[in-house]
Amino acid sequence: MSSTDNRAHEGFTAEERAAMKDHAQELKKAARRGSKADKAAQEEQDVLAKIAEMQDADRTMAERIHAVITATAPVLAPKLWYGMPSYALDGKVVCFFQSAEKFKARYATLGFSDQAKLDDGPMWAAAFALTEVTAEVEARIAALVKQAVS
């Protein structure tokens, strides 16, 4: 096996290591925050700041998704999760937006955790590829989020 082959199997990618570092910083920051109301407001500001840092296409999609999720399910609290905008119920992430740029993917992803109530028989989708957020996509996201928190 060549040294190139060994590097491919050493473990996490640079992007994955960066996401884990983001998560560690998020946990430290959360531990230092004050009241629950202050914490929630700051976490939403952190999400909006992360969205603002994204490249054009990802930022546009993330802004629209944030608006749809917060309007559809105000019970979900925006927070960063591994450096990604996410939305939690009672502190547990229900859904998240992963920009294409974050892991050098060809499309962004709207993902749902096992906390989401999307069950549909013995198999169902838990992540959706996104290249654009149209009115039709917004409606579909709203329906999924409603179901996820039902």
C-alpha positions in Angstrom: 0.0 0.0 0.0 1.4 3.4 -0.9 1.6 6.3 1.5 -1.2 8.0 -0.4 -3.4 4.9 0.2 -2.6 5.1 4.0 -3.6 8.7 4.2 -7.0 7.9 2.7 -7.7 5.5 5.5 -6.2 7.4 8.5 -9.5 8.7 9.7 -11.5 11.9 9.4 -11.2 14.4 6.5 -10.1 18.0 7.1 -13.7 19.1 6.8 -14.9 16.5 9.3 -12.2 17.5 11.8 -13.2 21.2 11.3 -16.8 20.3 12.0 -15.8 18.5 15.2 -13.8 21.6 16.3 -16.8 23.7 15.5 -19.0 21.5 17.7 -16.5 21.6 20.6 -16.5 25.4 20.4 -20.3 25.5 20.3 -20.5 23.4 23.5 -18.0 25.6 25.3 -19.9 28.7 24.2 -23.2 27.3 25.3 -21.8 26.4 28.8 -20.8 30.1 29.3 -24.2 31.6 28.4 -26.5 33.0 31.0 -30.3 32.7 31.1 -32.3 30.5 28.8 -33.8 33.5 26.9 -30.3 35.0 26.5 -29.0 31.7 25.3 -31.8 31.2 22.8 -31.3 34.7 21.4 -27.6 34.3 21.1 -27.9 30.9 19.5 -30.1 32.3 16.8 -27.7 35.1 16.2 -24.9 32.5 15.9 -27.0 30.7 13.2 -27.6 33.9 11.3 -23.9 34.8 11.5 -23.0 31.4 10.1 -25.5 31.7 7.3 -24.1 35.2 6.5 -20.6 33.6 6.1 -21.8 31.2 3.4 -21.1 31.6 -0.3 -23.9 33.0 -2.4 -26.0 30.0 -3.4 -25.7 28.3 0.0 -26.4 31.5 1.8 -29.5 32.2 -0.3 -30.8 28.7 0.4 -30.0 28.8 4.1 -31.7 32.1 4.6 -34.9 30.8 2.9 -34.8 27.5 4.8 -34.3 29.4 8.1 -37.3 31.6 7.4 -39.5 28.6 6.5 -38.5 26.5 9.5 -38.8 29.3 12.0 -42.2 30.3 10.6 -43.5 26.8 10.3 -42.3 25.4 13.6 -41.6 28.2 16.1 -41.2 25.5 18.7 -37.8 24.6 17.1 -34.9 26.6 18.4 -32.1 27.6 16.0 -28.6 26.6 17.1 -25.3 25.7 15.5 -24.6 22.0 15.3 -21.1 21.0 14.1 -20.9 24.4 12.5 -24.2 24.0 10.6 -27.5 25.8 11.1 -29.8 23.4 12.9 -33.2 23.5 14.7 -33.8 21.7 18.0 -36.7 20.7 20.1 -35.9 20.5 23.8 -32.2 20.8 23.0 -32.2 17.8 20.6 -31.5 18.6 16.9 -34.5 17.7 14.6 -33.2 19.1 11.3 -30.2 20.9 9.9 -28.8 22.6 6.8 -25.5 21.5 5.4 -24.0 23.8 2.9 -22.4 22.3 -0.2 -19.2 24.2 0.6 -18.9 22.7 4.0 -17.9 19.2 2.8 -17.1 20.1 -0.8 -20.3 18.5 -2.1 -22.1 19.2 -5.3 -25.3 20.0 -3.5 -26.5 21.3 -0.1 -28.5 19.1 2.2 -31.5 19.5 4.4 -31.2 16.7 6.9 -33.4 15.3 9.7 -32.2 13.4 12.8 -33.8 10.4 14.4 -35.8 12.9 16.5 -37.8 13.9 13.5 -41.1 12.1 13.2 -40.8 11.3 9.5 -41.4 7.6 9.8 -43.2 6.1 6.8 -43.3 2.4 7.0 -40.0 0.4 7.1 -38.0 3.0 5.1 -38.1 6.8 4.7 -35.9 9.7 3.6 -33.9 11.5 6.3 -31.9 13.9 4.0 -32.7 15.8 0.9 -30.3 17.2 -1.7 -30.9 20.9 -2.5 -29.7 22.9 -5.5 -32.3 25.6 -5.3 -35.1 26.7 -2.9 -38.1 27.5 -5.0 -41.7 28.1 -3.8 -42.4 24.4 -4.3 -39.4 23.4 -2.3 -40.3 25.8 0.5 -43.8 24.2 0.7 -42.2 20.7 0.8 -39.8 21.8 3.5 -42.7 23.3 5.5 -44.6 20.1 5.3 -41.6 18.0 6.3 -40.9 20.2 9.3 -44.5 20.1 10.4 -44.5 16.4 10.3 -41.1 16.2 12.0 -42.4 18.0 15.1 -45.9 16.5 15.1 
